[in-house]
Amino acid sequence: MRSIVIRDELTERWKNSEIKEQLEYAILTAEISKATFGLTPSEYKKIKGLKN
């Protein structure tokens, strides 16, 4: 639960900064996921066999 709140706060800060492109959000999210869990969202999807 706390991680969701933190991520929401972070993305709100990104909205107020120069980060505007969807690709930039994806890159930042992937980097946070990789640092936290050792996997990017796309790597996790591949392991789990998820399509979308």
N, CA, C and O of each residue as an XYZ file, in Angstrom:
208
protein
N       0.814     -1.185      0.000
C       0.000      0.000      0.000
C       0.864      1.259      0.000
O       0.623      2.198     -0.758
N       1.864      1.255      0.857
C       2.742      2.429      0.964
C       3.469      2.680     -0.354
O       3.671      3.830     -0.743
N       3.861      1.610     -1.041
C       4.572      1.790     -2.310
C       3.684      2.451     -3.355
O       4.180      3.202     -4.195
N       2.401      2.191     -3.321
C       1.473      2.829     -4.259
C       1.401      4.328     -3.983
O       1.416      5.137     -4.910
N       1.325      4.687     -2.724
C       1.282      6.102     -2.340
C       2.568      6.807     -2.775
O       2.532      7.910     -3.320
N       3.691      6.159     -2.526
C       4.982      6.742     -2.906
C       5.066      6.922     -4.410
O       5.516      7.961     -4.891
N       4.631      5.904     -5.161
C       4.681      6.011     -6.625
C       3.759      7.124     -7.112
O       4.125      7.867     -8.024
N       2.578      7.254     -6.526
C       1.662      8.334     -6.902
C       2.275      9.706     -6.643
O       2.151     10.614     -7.464
N       2.938      9.852     -5.495
C       3.603     11.118     -5.182
C       4.726     11.409     -6.181
O       4.906     12.543     -6.624
N       5.467     10.368     -6.519
C       6.564     10.530     -7.468
C       6.050     10.928     -8.845
O       6.586     11.849     -9.460
N       5.027     10.254     -9.332
C       4.509     10.598    -10.659
C       3.886     11.998    -10.654
O       3.918     12.687    -11.673
N       3.331     12.415     -9.545
C       2.811     13.787     -9.440
C       3.949     14.794     -9.572
O       3.795     15.826    -10.226
N       5.084     14.498     -8.954
C       6.261     15.374     -9.094
C       6.747     15.396    -10.534
O       7.126     16.446    -11.052
N       6.734     14.227    -11.185
C       7.156     14.167    -12.586
C       6.245     15.037    -13.448
O       6.715     15.731    -14.350
N       4.939     14.998    -13.169
C       3.988     15.815    -13.939
C       4.304     17.300    -13.810
O       4.129     18.062    -14.762
N       4.764     17.706    -12.643
C       5.064     19.110    -12.396
C       6.445     19.519    -12.879
O       6.794     20.698    -12.827
N       7.225     18.572    -13.342
C       8.568     18.878    -13.839
C       8.560     18.868    -15.359
O       7.514     19.014    -15.992
N       9.712     18.698    -15.916
C       9.841     18.707    -17.380
C       9.525     17.358    -18.012
O       9.550     17.232    -19.237
N       9.236     16.368    -17.215
C       8.954     15.036    -17.756
C       7.527     15.021    -18.267
O       6.582     15.065    -17.479
N       7.365     14.960    -19.567
C       6.034     15.061    -20.165
C       5.696     13.879    -21.080
O       4.524     13.548    -21.255
N       6.688     13.262    -21.646
C       6.450     12.193    -22.602
C       6.162     10.868    -21.911
O       6.740     10.569    -20.867
N       5.278     10.084    -22.487
C       4.948      8.764    -21.954
C       6.187      7.879    -21.902
O       6.347      7.091    -20.970
N       7.048      8.000    -22.880
C       8.280      7.208    -22.912
C       9.163      7.517    -21.708
O       9.781      6.617    -21.138
N       9.221      8.785    -21.324
C      10.027      9.159    -20.157
C       9.480      8.514    -18.882
O      10.251      8.051    -18.042
N       8.147      8.482    -18.737
C       7.533      7.814    -17.592
C       7.882      6.324    -17.596
O       8.199      5.750    -16.554
N       7.821      5.715    -18.761
C       8.110      4.285    -18.876
C       9.558      3.989    -18.489
O       9.825      3.017    -17.783
N      10.472      4.805    -18.940
C      11.888      4.609    -18.623
C      12.129      4.768    -17.125
O      12.807      3.942    -16.514
N      11.580      5.818    -16.537
C      11.757      6.040    -15.103
C      11.135      4.923    -14.277
O      11.731      4.461    -13.304
N       9.944      4.489    -14.659
C       9.268      3.400    -13.951
C      10.078      2.112    -14.057
O      10.215      1.385    -13.073
N      10.614      1.826    -15.241
C      11.413      0.621    -15.436
C      12.680      0.663    -14.578
O      13.077     -0.348    -13.999
N      13.310      1.831    -14.500
C      14.523      1.964    -13.691
C      14.232      1.772    -12.202
O      15.006      1.128    -11.494
N      13.128      2.325    -11.734
C      12.746      2.156    -10.328
C      12.448      0.693    -10.041
O      12.878      0.160     -9.018
N      11.715      0.042    -10.936
C      11.378     -1.372    -10.769
C      12.637     -2.238    -10.763
O      12.770     -3.142     -9.938
N      13.548     -1.960    -11.678
C      14.798     -2.720    -11.766
C      15.617     -2.573    -10.485
O      16.161     -3.550     -9.969
N      15.699     -1.346     -9.980
C      16.466     -1.105     -8.754
C      15.803     -1.738     -7.534
O      16.489     -2.209     -6.626
N      14.485     -1.748     -7.512
C      13.753     -2.252     -6.355
C      13.607     -3.763     -6.366
O      13.839     -4.424     -5.354
N      13.219     -4.312     -7.520
C      12.878     -5.732     -7.597
C      13.837     -6.577     -8.432
O      13.735     -7.804     -8.445
N      14.764     -5.925     -9.124
C      15.712     -6.653     -9.948
C      15.187     -6.998    -11.333
O      15.873     -7.653    -12.118
N      13.960     -6.555    -11.633
C      13.348     -6.810    -12.934
C      12.630     -5.560    -13.422
O      12.050     -4.814    -12.633
N      12.676     -5.339    -14.731
C      11.851     -4.285    -15.303
C      10.434     -4.845    -15.479
O      10.249     -6.062    -15.458
N       9.449     -3.986    -15.649
C       8.091     -4.492    -15.873
C       8.002     -5.444    -17.075
O       7.277     -6.437    -17.016
N       8.714     -5.159    -18.142
C       8.666     -6.042    -19.311
C       9.321     -7.396    -19.029
O       8.858     -8.422    -19.527
N      10.390     -7.408    -18.239
C      11.017     -8.678    -17.864
C      10.079     -9.507    -16.994
O       9.985    -10.725    -17.150
N       9.390     -8.840    -16.081
C       8.433     -9.526    -15.204
C       7.288    -10.127    -16.025
O       6.886    -11.270    -15.804
N       6.771     -9.346    -16.970
C       5.691     -9.840    -17.830
C       6.131    -11.077    -18.604
O       5.368    -12.031    -18.755
N       7.362    -11.053    -19.087
C       7.889    -12.183    -19.856
C       7.973    -13.437    -18.982
O       7.580    -14.522    -19.410
N       8.482    -13.289    -17.765
C       8.609    -14.415    -16.837
C       7.238    -15.010    -16.515
O       7.072    -16.228    -16.456
N       6.257    -14.119    -16.307
C       4.910    -14.551    -15.943
C       4.067    -14.968    -17.147
O       2.980    -15.521    -16.984
N       4.563    -14.708    -18.342
C       3.828    -15.068    -19.544
C       2.644    -14.163    -19.819
O       1.664    -14.582    -20.436
N       2.730    -12.916    -19.361
C       1.644    -11.957    -19.566
C       1.778    -11.292    -20.933
O       2.888    -11.045    -21.406
N       0.653    -11.008    -21.555
C       0.683    -10.392    -22.880
C       0.608     -8.871    -22.808
O       1.301     -8.188    -23.561
N      -0.209     -8.335    -21.929
C      -0.366     -6.880    -21.824
C      -0.122     -6.426    -20.414
O      -0.208     -5.233    -20.126
